[in-house]
């Protein structure tokens, strides 16, 4: 008899269902399983915290009809009973088959666990889910199983797969001593690199890797961002949310004549360049916006670069951290 947890992928902030399967589950009377999961990446949310047991773990597959009832009032009782230690990731599960004699089963899913992936988990990080022990009653005989009967599983953290995304690449404008930056999609990146009038001015950074990822469509917790072109400092750009866009182009705004909106559609309406998670969504990677005091331009930086800028007096005296601007999709 083998207990198996497969390997899965999921995106930050999402909940995925992980089944535990069993082979040769004939005449099983009860199942007691202990396992441990990585609490730095995963959590087992309880959909009904008013009970003492975590109901994020439930019957499934061949155990779906294993319903226990109280003989006095015929009310269903908790089955399985699952105790979850949120600090250590230790889980104890007891599942009972009420059949008399035990109902014949088969190979397949016997339990399901809902794991929520941390919104701050590192992309491509892997959380292991390790089976520890199992005691299974078969034909009134209790059998103990160990490592040789287990196939452990894992959850790998990936980017959002339910959105149409665009990768943004960062160029540095060489004409500025302290740098000013341009963020573009792959098509515009290739056009810049192929044009001598541009590729002598703009240098692709990050070893050619994307700076961040955005969505091309709206969705839950996604906010539109517009691209503005600086009139005072040619060749520099700014991405702004709807609120900041409206503030810049308000009738009495001092910024109104300093920026030119881009991205108009055929009807003359300025449309978003892309969509990103808003500040505090806790679903992506935070990017801070820095303003260059020497030329008034802007830089967007992820957590590591933001910490590097703020920790270097030579940089922090020039680039002023304006706080979190958005959360990247990945």
N, C-alpha and C positions, 0 to 999 in steps of 0.2 A: 504494500500500500504506500503510495507516494502522495505527499502534499506539495503543491506547486504554486508559486507566485511568479507571474511572468514579468518581463521588463516593459515599462511604459514611458511615454513622454507626455509632458504637459507644460502649459505656460504659466508664468508667474501670476498669482492671485486667483487662479482657477482651481476648481475642485474636480478630481478625476476619481472614477470608481475602479478599484483594484479587486478582482476576484481571487479567491483561494480555491483551487481545484483539488479534487481527490480522485485517486484511481482505485478501482476494485472495492467500492464502498458498499458491499453486500452485507445486509443484516447489521447495520451500524445502529447501536443503541444510543451512544453519546460520543461527543467529541470535545476534548479539552486541548486548547492550543495556546501556546505562549509565543510571542514574537516581539521584536524590537525594531523601531523605525528611527530615522534621523530627524530629530526635533528641530535642527537648525534650518531644515528645508520644508518639512512636512508637519501637518497637524491633522488630527481627526476631529472635525467639528461635530458637536452634538446637536442634532436638530430639535431635541426636546430636553433641555437642561434641567427641567423640573424633576426628572427622574434621577435616581442615583447611578444608573448605568448609562454608558455612552451608546446611544441608538444610531450612531454613525456606522455601526457594524451590524449587519442584518443577515437573515437567512436568504438563500438564493439557490436557484437551480434545483438540485435533487432534494434540498432541505426546505423548499418553499412552503410545503404543506405541513411542516412539522410544528403544528400549533399546540401549545399547552394551554389548558384551561383550569381555572380554579373550580374544584368539584362543588363548592358551596354555592357560588353564584354564576358559574359557567362563564366567567369573564376571562379573556385571554391574559396570560401572564407573560412576562418578558422572556423571550427566547430568540436569540442567545442572550446570555448575561455577559456583558463585556466591561471590564475595568481597564481604563486607560490612564497611565501616569503621564501627564503632559510634559513633565520636566525631564523624565528619563527616556520616554518613548516606549516603555514596557507595557505590553498589552496582554491581558489574560482573558480568554474567551471560553465559555462553556455553552455548548449547543446540545440540546436533548431531542432525541427522536421518540415521540410519545407512543409509537406503535406497539401493540402487544399481540404477538411477539414483534420484535423490531421489524419495521418495514424494509423490504428489500430495496436497495438503491442501485446505483450504477456509477460509472465514472462521470465526473463533470464538476461544475461549480457547486460548492457547498456553503460558501460565505462570501459576502462582499463588504469591502471597507471603503468609505469615502475619505480620501486624503485631500486636504487643501494645501496648495503649494504657496509658500511664503512669497509675498509681493517683493521682497528684497533679496530673494535667492539669486545667486550668480547664474548668468546664462551658461548653459551646458554643464552645470554642476549636477551631480548624481546623488540621490538619496537612496540608500540601501534599506531594504525591508527584509529582515533576517528571521526565519523561523527558528525557534529555540528548542522547544519540546512539544510533544503531542501524546496524549493518552486517549485511546479510542476503544470504546467498548464494542466488541463484535461477538454476537451469540453469547451474551452475558459473561464474556471473558475480556478483561481489560488488558490491552496491549500498549506498551510504551514504545514510542518511536523517537529516533534521534536524527543526527545529521545525514546519515546515509539514506534516509527516507524523505529528505527535503530538497526542493529546488527553490532557492531564494530568489527574490525579485528586486526591482529597483524602479525609481522614477527619475528620468533625466529632464532637466529644465530647458525648455526651448522657447523661442519667440512665439508670438501670437500666430496661430495658423488659420484663424477664422476671419482675417482681414486681408484686403488687397493692400500691399505695402509698397513703399518706395524707399530706396536707400539714398541717403544724402551724403555727398562727399565734400570735403573741405579744401578750399584753395586759399593760399595766402597771397595777398597783393604785394609784390616785391617793391613797389614804388614807395612804400611807407617803411620808415626805419624800424618802427615798433610793430608793424604788421596790422593789416586790416584783412577781413576774411569774407569769403563767399562760400555759400553752401548750395550745391546744385545736385540734381539727379544724374543718373548715368548718361542719359542722352546729351545733356548740356555739358557734362564732364568731358565726354568724347569730342564734342565740338570745340571746346576750349583747347584741349590737347592737340587737336589737328590744325588749329589756326595759328600761324606764326605771329599774328597781331595780338593774340591773347596768351599763347603759351610762354612768351618771353616776359609777360607781366605777372601771370598767375601761376603759382607753384602748387601742385597737388601734394597734400600732406597725408600723414598717417600711413605711409607706405602703400598708398592706394586703397586702403581699407575704408569702408564707410564710417562716417563720423557718428551717425545715428540713423534710426529707421522711423519712418512715419507712415500713416495710413493715407490712402488716396480716397477714402470714403469715410463718412461719419459713422459713429457707433456709440455705444454706451461709454460715458466718461471721456469721450474724445471731443476736443475743442478745435475749431478751425483756426489756422494761422495763415496770415497774408504776408506777401513779400513786398517790401517797400524799397525803392531806390533813392539813395541820398542825392539831393540836388547840390548841396554845398561841397560834398566830398565825392567826386565822380568815381564810379567803380566800387562803391560800397553799398551794402544792403542791410536790411533789418527785417526780422520776422516778428510779427505782432499778433496778439489775440484780437478778437472782435472788439473788446472793450477798449484796448489801447488804440486800435485802428480808428474807432469812432472819436476817441479823445484827440488824436493827432489831427484829424480832419474836421473837427468841430469849428464852427464859424469864427469863433474868437480865439482859436488856438494859435500860440506863437510858433508851433511846429508845422502848421499847415503848409507853409511855403518852403519847407525844408525837405519834404519827402514827396516822392512821386509813386502813386499806386501802380502796381503791375498785375498782370493776370486777368485782364478783362475778357469776358466772353463775347459772343457775337451781338448780344443785346446791350453791350456797354456796361455790364455789371461786373464789378471786381469780385472774382471768386477766390476761395482759399487756395493756397499753394499746396497744402496738405493738412492732415489732422493729427494731433498729438494728445496724449493724456494731459489733463490739466494738473495744476499744482495740487498736491494732496490726494491724488487719485490712488496712489500706492499700487500701481499696476505696471509701472515701467521703471526706467532708469532716469533719475533726476539729472537735468542739465541746468546749470546756472548761466546767467547772462552777465557778462562783464563789459563795462564801457571803458574804452581807451581814452584817457584824459588828454592825450597829446593831439588826437585828431577827431575825437567824438564818435568813433566807430565802435562796433560791437563784436564780441566773441562769445560763442556758446561752447561750454566745456562740461564734460562728464565729471563724475565724482573724483577720479584720480587727478585729472588735470586741474580741476577747481581747487583741490587741496594743495597741489603744487604751486599754483599761482598765489593763493592766499598765504602760503608758508614761505614765499620768497620775497623779501623786502624790495628787491629790484623790480619785481613784476607787480606786486600788490600796490606799489606807489604809482603805477601807471594804469593798471587794469583794476577798476573798482567793481567789486562783486555786488550786483544788484539783486542777488537772491535767485531762487529757483524760478526758471522761466517756463519749463514744461517737463514732462516725462516722456522719454523716447519709448517707442513700441518695444525695442529690444536693445 
